[in-house]
Amino acid sequence: MAKIFICGLVFLLLTACSPQSSEHTANTDAVSANKTSTFEVTDVWARATFAMAQTGAVYLTLNNQTETDVSLLSASVPSDLADEVQLHDMAMNDGMMQMQEMVDGVNVDVGETLEFRPGGKHIMLLGLKKPLNDGDSFELTLRFKNRDELTLLVNVKDARNLN
């Protein structure tokens, strides 16, 4: 019976993480019954850019309530959107805040919620081929060391209008 419940829960999470879901990838009421087996990606959005911008940023939250650590290795977007995608973090270096690529990815420990947010960890889009306009959307694929890849729909938002 427990295996059927877990299989049903995994199916629910996989369908909730499909591109049709823009910001919230799982029904928290449905997953609260078995918190030990969920991995959620929520609050997915990208900052709108100006017309000639060469870079953009994507933000999201990773919540690992599974029984194993999860390693996010890389991300990608369609080639008509950007040339390259990197995982970045902000860190103090010689008294100055600097952006650094996380070339080895990032680990999300069991029970951890990891936020990718402005001023911290983020997914950097390099070589933008078009601006990211408020209201637009695009696909983002996350690749993991120990999980299947996950493709999400990212909504572009004007950061000045966020509350």
Buried (B, 14 or more C-beta within 10 A) or exposed (E): EEEEEEEEBEEBBEEBBEBEBEBEBBEEEBBEEEEEBBBBBBBBBBBBBEEEBEBBBBBBBBBBBBEEBBBBBBBBBEEEBBEEBBBBBBEEEEEEEEBEEBEEBBBBEEEEEBBBEEEEBBBBBEEBEBBBEBEBBBEBBBBBEEBEEBEBBBBBBEEEEEE
